[in-house]
Amino acid sequence: MLEKATKARDSHMIEVTEWKSFMKALNEKNICLAPWCDTVECEKRVKELSKEESLQAMAEANEGEAVLTGSAKTLCIPYDYGD
């Protein structure tokens, strides 16, 4: 079971470096690995921007089109980027 779960998680993990790619990956229900400045202000900005864009996309969406229905949040720092 662990192997199956790890493969499923890994197949939905996407590295992104631009906001447009970040939102696209989130809307496709992926986990985004993205650079982060490690501050509370950045975390709040990610939440705010993703919520704003999500609400805008929902308003513009056609019936049946799947879009992110909330705001993104930072969860962890999975890698050592070699500070």
QUIZIUR-V757086 format. One record per helix or strand of 3 or more residues. SS is the DSSP state (H for helix, E for strand). FROM is the first residue (numbers start at 1). TO is the last residue. If there is no record, write none. Layout:
SS:FROM:TO  SS:FROM:TO
//
This chain:
H:2:11  E:13:16  H:19:27  E:31:34  H:40:60
//
